[in-house]
Amino acid sequence: MTASRVVNGYPHVRPAVREKVEEAIKALGYRPNSLARATRTGVSQIGMLYSNASSSNLSNYLMGAFRQASLSGCQLLIEPSQAHPTPAQAVQKLVDAGVGAVILPPPLCDDAAILEALEKAGVGAVSFATARPRQGAPAVFIDDFEGARMMTQHLLDLGHVDIAFVRGDPAHSTAQLREKGFRETMAAAGLSVNEAYVEDGGFSYRGGLEAARRLLGLRRRPSAIFAANDDMAAAISAVAHGLGLAIPTDLSIAGFDDTSVATTVWPELTTIRQPIADMAASAVLLAMDLARPGGDGGGGGHVQAELQLIQRASTAPPPA
């Protein structure tokens, strides 16, 4: 899945992904062939370098970033890092296009090779949705630990003790902190984590399917599963339905992020909302400041977005 291929008209893109990106482009009037015109007129140009983003998250990134870029009169160029053999080449593609700053969603926001390549090229970076903002470098983020704590506590308050956790990609600092929030909240409640209830999901729908099959195949299955993102939670819901389990009567399922996936599955997911589109808009403003002569990205400022626990129909007290 590469949004840049959709933007640039390449044919080999899954229809569902193409539709999501094209909806964002149409809504915002974004025209990717305006690069040369932007260079001639001196309009600020910034880049977004991404790697293996989920389709739901990427759609939200794009919507917020394109909207703010359009409002601010700047051009946004997006580029998949995996299309290049090395981080330096991915960065060079954006540098050659004339970007003045680059937005880095996870996991690239924590990628030392990418950050080093940008520094060598003299291009500033804005870390987006990082769990570990760098001192003196602009960043937009949430408190991932607190979000996981809130959701784990919600499940505990409902009466669950047999709680499973499906973690994300260990390369993401966000995944590490969400797991830490889960574990420490369980410990604070006097409960030990059953390691058989902790599975890898890699932040992907397919990873969630595989994790769910393992968890729900246990002789003593959990009464609740907390997934570190909505894509994995949606996959768990699909597996549960396939096994004839009623949600939330037989199994509670919770996610994280509140992407569009959370309200397209049935029942709709209880999740932690992070305002991804608004965060992307803030990242564009910081990147534009970095791209201006003498700009410093708001003085290397950090923008922390507010979290909200959204309780929907996928969680309830455990079976009696």
N, C-alpha and C positions, 0 to 999 in steps of 0.2 A: 504494500500500500504506500504509494508516494503521491502526496498532494501536488508536488511540483509537476508531475507528469500530467495531472488533470489540468493544472493551470496552463501548461505549455502545449496541451493538445495531443499528448502521446496516447496511443490507442490501448495499450495493455494495462488497463486498470479495472479492478472489479466493479461491476455496475453500482453496487450499494455504496462503495466508497466514492466513486465518481459523482453520484447523485448528491451526497452530503456536501462535498466540496463545491460543486456547481451551484447548490442552493446558497451557500455563503457568498460565492462570487456574484451571483445574480442580485442578491439582496443588497450588496454594497456597491454595485456598479464597478467592481474592480476589473481593470484591463491590464493583463500581464504584458502586453506588447508595448507598453508605454515607457519601457526602460530608456530607450534612446531619447525620447522627448524629455524625460526627467533630467537626463544628463545635460541636454542643451539649455534647459531653463534654470538649472541650478537647484531644483527641488531636492530636499534631503532624501537620501536613499538609505534604507537600513535592511539588514538581512535577518532571516530566521533560519537557523541550522537545526535540524531535528533528526532523531534516530528512532525508528520503530515505535512511533507513537500509536496508541490505540485510535481507531477511527473516530470514536465518540469524543475523546479528549482533543484530538487534532482538529476536529470540526469546531469545537468551542474555542481553541486557541485562535484559529483562523478568523472566526467571526469577530471576536474582540479586537484582534490585531488589525484586521482589514478595516473595521469600522473606524478605529482611532486613526489609522494611517490616512484614510479618506478625509476625515474631519480636519486633520492637521496638515494636509497637503503634502504628505511624503509618500514615497514609493516603497513598497515592501516586497522583497525578493526572498522566496523560500527555497531551501535546498536540502535534500536528504543526504546525511553524512555517509550512509552506507552505499551511495552511488560512487564513492571514491575509494581508491585503494588505501589511502592514508589520511589521517586527520589534517595534515598540512595541505593536502590537495583539495580537500573539501573547503577549507578556509580560503585557499588561494582562489577558488572559483568565485567566491563572494567578493574577495578583494579585487579581482580583475573586473568584476561588474561595477565596482565603484562604491560599495557600501561604506558608510562611515561608522557603523556600529552593528553588532550582531546580537540578537536575542537567542539565548540557549535554553530550551526546555529540557527537562530531565530525560535521560541521564547525562546528557552532554554538559549540563550546567556544573557537573562535578568531575568532568573529564579533564585530567591534567594535561593530556596531549593537545586537546582542542584549545584549552586556555593558553597554553604555551605558544601554540601556533598563532593565535590571535595577537598575543603580546608581541611576538617577533614581527608580525605584520603591521604593528602599530594601530590595530583596530580594537576599539573598546568593546567589552562584552557586558550584557545585562543577564544575570542569572534569573531564570524564570521557574517558579515552583521548586526551588531548591530547598532542601531541608537544612542545609548548612551554608547560609550566606557568608561570603568572604568579607573580611574587614576592609573597609575602604572601597569596595566594589559595589556598584548598584545591583539591587536584587529585589524581586517580588516573590513573596512566599507566604506560607501558612505555618501554623504550629502543628506539624503532623503528629507529634507525640500526643498533644492535647486532644486532637481529633480522635485518635485511637482510644485514648482514655475515656472520652465521652461515650463512644459507642460501646466499649466493653462494659462500662458502668451501667449503661442503659440495659444491656442484656442481663447483667447481675441483678439490677433492680426488678426486672421482670421475674426473677427467680431461677434463672439458668445457672448451673454450675458446670455442666458438661459442655463447655464452649470450645469449638474448634476455630482455628485461625488459618486462613489461606494467605500466605505472604506473597509479596510482589518480587520483582527482579532484584536480587541482592546487590546489583550494580547501582541501584538507585538509593541515594541517601534517604529519600522519602520512605522507601520500603523498610529500611532499617529502623527508622524512628517509629513507624506505625507498628511494627512488631514489638518494639521496646515498650510502646505505650500499652499494648495488649498485655504483655507479660507482667509489667509492673503493676497494672491495675488488678490483675488476678492475684498477684502476691499481696497487694494491699488489702484484699478481701479475705486473706488467709487461705487462698486456694492455690494448689500447685498446678502447673500446666501439664496436662497429659501430652507427652511428646508425640504420641500416636495421632493426636488431634491437630498437629501442626504440619501443614503441607505446603509445598512450593506450587505457585500458580503462574509466576513470571509476569503478572499484570496482563495476561492475555486471556481471551475467551476460551481458547483451546486448553490452555493451562488450567483454567478453572474447571473445565469438563473433567480432565484427568484427575485433578485433586478431589473433586466431588465424588467420582466413582470410587476412589480409594476410601474416603471418609465414610460414605454411605454404605460401603461394603463391609465395614467393621461389624463384628458381632455385637458390640455395644456402641452404637453410633451416637454422635453428639446430639443434644437437643437444640443447639443453635450453632450456626456457622457465620463467622465474621470474616468477610473477604476484604482484602486491602484495596480493592477498587470495584467499581460497579460492573465492569465487563466480567470479572470472575464471579461476582455474585449472581449475575444473570445466568451464567453457565451452570452454577450450582442449582439454581432454580429449575433449569431445564432438565438436569439429571434427576432431581427430586420428583418432578412431575412424571418423568419416564418410569420411575420406580413405584408410582402410585401414591406417593406421599402428599399429604395435604399441607400447604403452607398458609398460615403459620401453625395450624393445629398440631401437626406431627413434627414440624421442623421450622425454626425461625432462621431467617437469612438476612444479613445486613451487609451493606456495601460502604463505599467511600468515594466521594467526589461529587455526587449528584449530577452526573452527565445525563444526556437524553435517554440513555439505556435504562436508567432507574425508573422511568415512567412509561416505558414501552413494553416491559415484561409484566406478567400477571402472577401474583399480586404485585403492585408497585413496591419498590424497594425502600425500606428504611435505610437511610444513608447519612453521611456527613457531607454537607454542602460546602464546597469551596467555590467562590465566584470566579471561575476560570476565565470567562470572557472579560470581566472587569480587570482581572489581574493582567491579562494580555494587553489590554489598553494601557495600563500603567507602565508595562514594560516598554511599549512603543514610545511613550513620552520620555522615559529615561534614556532609551536608545537615541531618540532624536536629539536630546541634549548632549549626549556623548558625541554625536556626529557633527555638531556645530563647532566651528573654530573656537577653541578655548572652553568648550563644554566639558563638564565633569560628571554628567549623569546625575544631576541633583546632588553633587558633592559626595558621590558614592553612597547615596542614601538607600535605606532599606524600607520597603513598603510591605507591611504585614497585613494581610487580608483577614477578615473575621470569618470564623467557622460557625456553622449552625447544624444542629442535629435535626434532621427531618424524619419524623416518625410517620411511616405509612403502614401498609397492611401486611408487610412480610415478617413482622416480629410480634410475638405475643408470649404470655407465660408458657412454661413447658407443659407437656402432657402430665396429667395427674398420675 
